[in-house]
Amino acid sequence: MADRKRIWLASALLMVSVLIAVLQGQQVLSRIAHQAVAKVWVNRSLDAILRGADSAYGESFMQDVDAMRTEIPEDARVVLLLHSGLHQFDSVYFMQYFLFPREILTCGDETIEDCLVTMSDETTYFLDASGHTGEMEHSLTSCVLRDGLTLLSVNACRSVP
């Protein structure tokens, strides 16, 4: 008889523990779902590219993409300098998606200094996400989109002071 009471008590405690865990899990899931719905609601006015940038890398990257799309004409070439350590800025494929229809290139085997000289023309913009070009001598205009992210071009900045 005592064993039955112990088993019943243990079962009751187990059921209460499971019920508490389920309720706590439900609260966590509800909070996560609420955050996701809020983000979708806030981003509803953005185009698919900016929503994708926000979803993939957050608001800061979305603002960077928006600034680059504003600053760089659609018929321009964008040369990635590939030394930022951030794969979204160093990948031709990522940047091709976020900056389409602009042509995305890299310097290849050239040094950054040589690349800036050989590839510079009216339709080429260089994306420096590492700050390396700040120390170099060049005749290009620097458009600082934010600390650590700079566009270099022979053209004057369109919207960035």
C-alpha positions as a Markdown table, in Angstrom:
| # | Residue | x | y | z |
|---|---|---|---|---|
| 1 | Met | 0.0 | 0.0 | 0.0 |
| 2 | Ala | 2.8 | 2.4 | 0.9 |
| 3 | Asp | 4.5 | 1.6 | -2.5 |
| 4 | Arg | 1.3 | 2.6 | -4.3 |
| 5 | Lys | 1.2 | 6.0 | -2.5 |
| 6 | Arg | 4.8 | 6.6 | -3.4 |
| 7 | Ile | 4.2 | 5.7 | -7.0 |
| 8 | Trp | 1.1 | 7.9 | -7.1 |
| 9 | Leu | 3.0 | 10.8 | -5.4 |
| 10 | Ala | 6.0 | 10.5 | -7.8 |
| 11 | Ser | 3.6 | 10.4 | -10.8 |
| 12 | Ala | 1.8 | 13.4 | -9.6 |
| 13 | Leu | 5.0 | 15.3 | -9.0 |
| 14 | Leu | 6.2 | 14.3 | -12.5 |
| 15 | Met | 3.0 | 15.5 | -14.1 |
| 16 | Val | 3.2 | 18.8 | -12.3 |
| 17 | Ser | 6.8 | 19.2 | -13.4 |
| 18 | Val | 5.9 | 18.4 | -17.0 |
| 19 | Leu | 2.9 | 20.9 | -16.9 |
| 20 | Ile | 5.2 | 23.6 | -15.6 |
| 21 | Ala | 7.8 | 22.9 | -18.3 |
| 22 | Val | 5.1 | 23.0 | -21.0 |
| 23 | Leu | 3.7 | 26.3 | -19.8 |
| 24 | Gln | 7.2 | 27.9 | -19.6 |
| 25 | Gly | 8.0 | 26.6 | -23.1 |
| 26 | Gln | 4.8 | 28.0 | -24.4 |
| 27 | Gln | 5.6 | 31.4 | -23.0 |
| 28 | Val | 9.1 | 31.3 | -24.7 |
| 29 | Leu | 7.6 | 30.2 | -28.0 |
| 30 | Ser | 4.9 | 32.9 | -27.7 |
| 31 | Arg | 7.6 | 35.6 | -27.1 |
| 32 | Ile | 9.7 | 34.4 | -30.1 |
| 33 | Ala | 6.6 | 34.3 | -32.3 |
| 34 | His | 5.7 | 37.8 | -31.2 |
| 35 | Gln | 9.2 | 39.1 | -32.0 |
| 36 | Ala | 9.1 | 37.5 | -35.5 |
| 37 | Val | 5.7 | 39.0 | -36.2 |
| 38 | Ala | 6.8 | 42.4 | -35.0 |
| 39 | Lys | 9.9 | 42.3 | -37.3 |
| 40 | Val | 7.7 | 41.3 | -40.3 |
| 41 | Trp | 5.3 | 44.1 | -39.5 |
| 42 | Val | 8.1 | 46.7 | -39.2 |
| 43 | Asn | 9.8 | 45.5 | -42.5 |
| 44 | Arg | 6.6 | 45.3 | -44.5 |
| 45 | Ser | 7.3 | 48.5 | -46.4 |
| 46 | Leu | 10.9 | 47.4 | -47.4 |
| 47 | Asp | 11.6 | 45.7 | -50.7 |
| 48 | Ala | 12.7 | 42.1 | -50.8 |
| 49 | Ile | 16.4 | 42.8 | -51.0 |
| 50 | Leu | 16.4 | 45.0 | -47.8 |
| 51 | Arg | 14.1 | 42.5 | -46.0 |
| 52 | Gly | 16.6 | 39.8 | -46.9 |
| 53 | Ala | 19.6 | 41.8 | -45.7 |
| 54 | Asp | 17.8 | 42.5 | -42.4 |
| 55 | Ser | 16.8 | 38.8 | -42.0 |
| 56 | Ala | 20.3 | 37.5 | -42.9 |
| 57 | Tyr | 22.6 | 39.9 | -41.0 |
| 58 | Gly | 20.5 | 42.4 | -39.1 |
| 59 | Glu | 19.5 | 46.0 | -39.2 |
| 60 | Ser | 23.1 | 47.3 | -39.5 |
| 61 | Phe | 23.8 | 45.3 | -42.7 |
| 62 | Met | 20.4 | 46.3 | -44.1 |
| 63 | Gln | 21.3 | 50.0 | -43.6 |
| 64 | Asp | 24.7 | 49.3 | -45.3 |
| 65 | Val | 23.0 | 47.7 | -48.3 |
| 66 | Asp | 20.5 | 50.5 | -48.6 |
| 67 | Ala | 23.3 | 53.1 | -48.5 |
| 68 | Met | 25.3 | 51.2 | -51.2 |
| 69 | Arg | 22.3 | 50.9 | -53.4 |
| 70 | Thr | 21.6 | 54.6 | -53.0 |
| 71 | Glu | 25.2 | 55.6 | -53.7 |
| 72 | Ile | 26.1 | 53.2 | -56.5 |
| 73 | Pro | 24.3 | 53.6 | -59.9 |
| 74 | Glu | 22.7 | 50.5 | -61.2 |
| 75 | Asp | 25.0 | 50.4 | -64.3 |
| 76 | Ala | 28.2 | 50.6 | -62.3 |
| 77 | Arg | 30.8 | 48.0 | -61.5 |
| 78 | Val | 31.6 | 47.2 | -57.8 |
| 79 | Val | 35.1 | 45.9 | -57.0 |
| 80 | Leu | 35.3 | 44.1 | -53.6 |
| 81 | Leu | 38.7 | 44.5 | -51.9 |
| 82 | Leu | 38.1 | 41.2 | -50.0 |
| 83 | His | 40.0 | 41.8 | -46.7 |
| 84 | Ser | 37.2 | 42.7 | -44.3 |
| 85 | Gly | 36.9 | 39.3 | -42.6 |
| 86 | Leu | 33.1 | 39.6 | -43.0 |
| 87 | His | 32.0 | 37.1 | -45.5 |
| 88 | Gln | 28.9 | 39.2 | -46.6 |
| 89 | Phe | 31.3 | 41.9 | -47.7 |
| 90 | Asp | 34.0 | 39.6 | -49.1 |
| 91 | Ser | 31.7 | 37.3 | -51.2 |
| 92 | Val | 31.0 | 38.2 | -54.8 |
| 93 | Tyr | 27.8 | 36.0 | -54.6 |
| 94 | Phe | 26.4 | 37.7 | -51.5 |
| 95 | Met | 27.1 | 41.2 | -52.9 |
| 96 | Gln | 25.7 | 40.2 | -56.3 |
| 97 | Tyr | 22.4 | 39.4 | -54.7 |
| 98 | Phe | 22.2 | 42.5 | -52.5 |
| 99 | Leu | 23.5 | 44.9 | -55.2 |
| 100 | Phe | 21.9 | 43.5 | -58.3 |
| 101 | Pro | 22.0 | 44.6 | -61.2 |
| 102 | Arg | 25.5 | 46.0 | -60.5 |
| 103 | Glu | 28.4 | 44.0 | -61.8 |
| 104 | Ile | 30.5 | 42.6 | -58.8 |
| 105 | Leu | 34.2 | 42.0 | -59.3 |
| 106 | Thr | 37.3 | 41.4 | -57.2 |
| 107 | Cys | 40.9 | 42.6 | -57.6 |
| 108 | Gly | 42.0 | 39.0 | -58.3 |
| 109 | Asp | 45.7 | 38.6 | -57.7 |
| 110 | Glu | 46.5 | 42.3 | -57.8 |
| 111 | Thr | 47.5 | 44.2 | -54.7 |
| 112 | Ile | 44.9 | 46.7 | -53.6 |
| 113 | Glu | 47.1 | 49.6 | -54.6 |
| 114 | Asp | 47.5 | 48.2 | -58.2 |
| 115 | Cys | 43.8 | 47.4 | -58.3 |
| 116 | Leu | 42.8 | 50.9 | -57.4 |
| 117 | Val | 45.0 | 52.2 | -60.3 |
| 118 | Thr | 44.2 | 49.7 | -63.0 |
| 119 | Met | 40.4 | 49.3 | -62.5 |
| 120 | Ser | 39.5 | 52.9 | -61.8 |
| 121 | Asp | 37.1 | 54.5 | -64.2 |
| 122 | Glu | 33.9 | 56.5 | -64.2 |
| 123 | Thr | 31.7 | 53.5 | -63.6 |
| 124 | Thr | 33.7 | 51.6 | -61.0 |
| 125 | Tyr | 33.2 | 51.8 | -57.3 |
| 126 | Phe | 35.5 | 50.0 | -54.8 |
| 127 | Leu | 34.0 | 48.6 | -51.6 |
| 128 | Asp | 36.4 | 48.8 | -48.7 |
| 129 | Ala | 34.8 | 47.1 | -45.6 |
| 130 | Ser | 38.2 | 46.8 | -43.8 |
| 131 | Gly | 39.5 | 50.4 | -43.6 |
| 132 | His | 42.7 | 49.4 | -45.5 |
| 133 | Thr | 42.4 | 52.2 | -48.1 |
| 134 | Gly | 42.3 | 54.9 | -45.5 |
| 135 | Glu | 46.1 | 54.6 | -45.1 |
| 136 | Met | 46.9 | 54.5 | -48.9 |
| 137 | Glu | 47.6 | 57.3 | -51.2 |
| 138 | His | 45.1 | 57.4 | -54.1 |
| 139 | Ser | 43.2 | 60.0 | -56.1 |
| 140 | Leu | 39.8 | 58.5 | -55.6 |
| 141 | Thr | 36.9 | 60.1 | -53.7 |
| 142 | Ser | 36.1 | 58.4 | -50.4 |
| 143 | Cys | 32.5 | 58.1 | -49.5 |
| 144 | Val | 32.3 | 56.8 | -45.9 |
| 145 | Leu | 29.0 | 55.0 | -45.4 |
| 146 | Arg | 29.8 | 54.2 | -41.8 |
| 147 | Asp | 32.9 | 53.7 | -39.7 |
| 148 | Gly | 34.7 | 50.9 | -41.4 |
| 149 | Leu | 32.7 | 50.8 | -44.6 |
| 150 | Thr | 33.9 | 53.1 | -47.5 |
| 151 | Leu | 33.2 | 53.4 | -51.2 |
| 152 | Leu | 36.0 | 54.7 | -53.4 |
| 153 | Ser | 35.3 | 56.2 | -56.8 |
| 154 | Val | 36.5 | 58.9 | -59.2 |
| 155 | Asn | 32.9 | 60.3 | -58.9 |
| 156 | Ala | 31.8 | 62.6 | -56.1 |
| 157 | Cys | 29.6 | 61.1 | -53.4 |
| 158 | Arg | 25.9 | 61.3 | -54.4 |
| 159 | Ser | 24.2 | 61.2 | -51.1 |
| 160 | Val | 26.8 | 60.7 | -48.4 |
| 161 | Pro | 28.5 | 63.8 | -47.1 |
